[in-house]
């Protein structure tokens, strides 16, 4: 089975991709993110193989070798997959907080995917981030995801339902995807006890 995870930054796409890897899928993370995969072009060689594979990409990521809009590219790309999972967050306040935190981490050359807590990002960084209009990208990507959702008639999966405390609800979400894997195992892997954001003030 070939699965595409298409989402927004900080919506749980990496954890979900790792959940597929945990169940022996071949995984490819953000192949068209030029900051981390400068040499990946379209088409992806892995998709030509008869294997269980999961690819994660984010809105607005386009291969270097194509002169094409994101909307046109993703409509072409999704045809190569058996299942499409769309991920976003309902709570925009928490999404913004996580989004700012990610860019602050990157600005000080620290990994974005690490445990964190509220209040660690300096106020001047946050103020400049908003003043410079950096947050506008988050909402542009959210609109792009809505368009894709409508285009392929596939609902967006919400972070809060997939990673929430109600693990029965999350299992129902996963089961509806009708994937070739163990839904209970994936549900446990995505349990919020493993989430990166911590409730205390100390980064673990």
C-alpha positions in Angstrom: 0.0 0.0 0.0 1.2 3.5 -0.9 0.1 6.2 1.6 0.6 10.0 1.4 0.5 12.1 4.5 -0.1 15.7 3.5 -0.3 18.3 6.2 0.7 21.5 7.8 3.9 22.1 9.9 3.3 21.1 13.5 0.2 19.1 12.9 1.6 15.7 13.8 2.8 14.6 10.4 6.2 13.4 11.6 4.8 11.3 14.5 2.3 9.7 12.1 5.1 8.9 9.6 7.1 7.3 12.3 4.1 5.3 13.2 4.1 3.8 9.8 7.8 3.1 10.0 7.2 1.3 13.3 5.0 -1.1 11.4 7.7 -1.8 8.8 6.6 0.6 6.1 9.3 2.3 4.0 9.0 5.9 4.9 10.1 9.1 3.1 9.9 12.4 5.0 9.5 15.7 3.1 11.3 14.7 0.0 10.7 18.1 -1.6 11.8 20.2 1.3 14.8 21.9 -0.2 16.3 22.7 3.3 16.8 19.0 4.0 16.6 17.1 0.7 18.3 19.2 -1.9 18.7 16.3 -4.4 15.2 14.8 -4.4 13.4 15.3 -7.7 10.1 14.1 -9.0 9.1 11.4 -9.6 10.2 9.5 -6.5 12.1 6.3 -7.3 10.6 4.5 -4.2 7.1 4.8 -5.6 8.0 2.7 -8.6 8.6 -0.3 -6.3 5.9 -2.7 -5.1 6.3 -2.1 -1.4 4.4 -0.7 1.6 5.5 2.9 1.6 4.4 6.1 3.4 5.5 9.5 2.1 5.1 12.7 4.2 5.0 16.1 2.5 3.8 19.5 3.6 1.8 22.2 1.8 3.8 24.4 -0.5 6.6 21.9 -1.0 7.4 21.5 -4.7 10.2 19.5 -6.4 13.1 21.5 -7.7 12.9 20.0 -11.1 9.3 21.1 -11.8 8.2 24.6 -12.8 4.7 24.2 -11.4 2.4 25.6 -8.7 1.8 23.6 -5.6 -1.9 23.1 -6.4 -1.1 21.7 -9.8 1.8 19.5 -8.4 -0.2 18.0 -5.6 -3.1 17.1 -7.9 -0.6 15.2 -10.0 1.3 13.7 -7.0 -1.7 12.2 -5.1 -2.6 10.0 -8.1 0.4 7.8 -7.2 -1.1 6.8 -3.8 -3.7 4.4 -2.6 -4.5 6.4 0.5 -4.3 10.1 1.3 -4.2 11.4 4.9 -4.7 15.2 5.4 -3.5 16.6 8.7 -4.2 20.0 10.4 -5.0 21.4 13.8 -8.3 22.9 14.9 -6.9 25.0 17.7 -5.2 27.9 15.9 -3.8 29.4 19.1 -1.9 26.2 20.0 -0.9 25.7 16.4 0.6 29.2 16.3 2.5 28.6 19.5 4.0 25.4 18.2 4.8 27.0 14.8 6.7 29.9 16.4 8.5 27.5 18.6 9.7 25.4 15.6 11.2 28.5 13.9 12.8 29.7 17.1 14.5 26.3 17.5 15.7 26.4 13.9 17.0 29.9 14.4 19.3 28.8 17.2 20.4 25.7 15.3 18.5 23.2 17.5 16.3 20.3 16.2 12.7 21.3 15.7 11.4 17.9 16.9 12.3 17.9 20.6 10.3 18.1 23.8 9.4 21.6 24.7 7.1 23.7 27.0 5.3 27.0 26.8 7.2 30.2 27.6 10.6 29.1 26.3 10.5 31.3 23.1 11.8 34.8 23.8 9.2 37.5 23.5 11.3 39.6 21.1 11.5 36.6 18.7 7.7 36.1 18.8 7.0 39.8 18.3 9.3 40.0 15.3 7.8 36.8 13.9 4.4 38.3 13.8 5.5 41.7 12.8 7.3 40.3 9.8 4.2 38.5 8.7 5.8 35.0 9.1 2.6 33.6 10.6 0.7 34.4 7.4 2.3 31.3 5.8 0.6 29.0 8.3 -2.8 30.2 7.3 -1.9 30.1 3.6 -1.0 26.5 4.0 -4.3 25.8 5.9 -6.2 27.2 2.9 -4.2 25.1 0.5 -5.1 22.0 2.5 -8.8 22.9 2.5 -8.7 23.1 -1.3 -7.1 19.7 -1.6 -9.6 18.3 0.8 -12.4 19.5 -1.3 -10.7 18.4 -4.5 -10.2 14.8 -3.5 -13.4 14.7 -1.3 -11.3 13.6 1.7 -11.9 15.1 5.1 -9.1 16.7 7.1 -7.9 14.7 10.1 -7.6 16.9 13.1 -4.5 16.7 15.3 -6.7 17.1 18.4 -8.7 14.0 17.5 -5.7 11.9 16.5 -3.5 12.8 19.4 -6.1 13.6 22.0 -6.7 11.8 25.4 -9.7 10.1 24.0 -8.0 7.0 22.5 -11.3 5.4 21.4 -12.0 8.4 19.2 -8.5 8.3 17.8 -8.8 4.6 17.0 -12.0 5.3 15.2 -10.2 7.9 13.1 -7.4 5.5 12.3 -9.8 2.7 11.5 -11.7 4.8 9.0 -8.5 5.3 7.0 -8.7 1.5 6.1 -4.9 1.0 6.1 -2.9 -2.1 5.6 -1.5 -2.1 9.2 -2.6 -2.8 12.8 -4.8 0.2 13.8 -4.5 -0.6 17.5 -0.7 -0.6 17.4 -0.7 2.7 15.5 -3.2 4.2 18.0 -1.0 3.3 20.9 2.1 4.7 19.1 0.3 8.0 18.7 -0.7 8.2 22.4 -0.4 11.8 23.7 2.0 10.6 26.5 4.6 10.7 23.7 3.9 14.2 22.6 6.7 16.8 22.3 5.0 19.6 24.2 5.2 19.3 27.9 2.9 20.8 30.5 5.6 21.9 32.9 8.1 24.7 32.3 11.1 22.4 32.0 12.4 21.0 28.7 13.1 17.3 29.1 
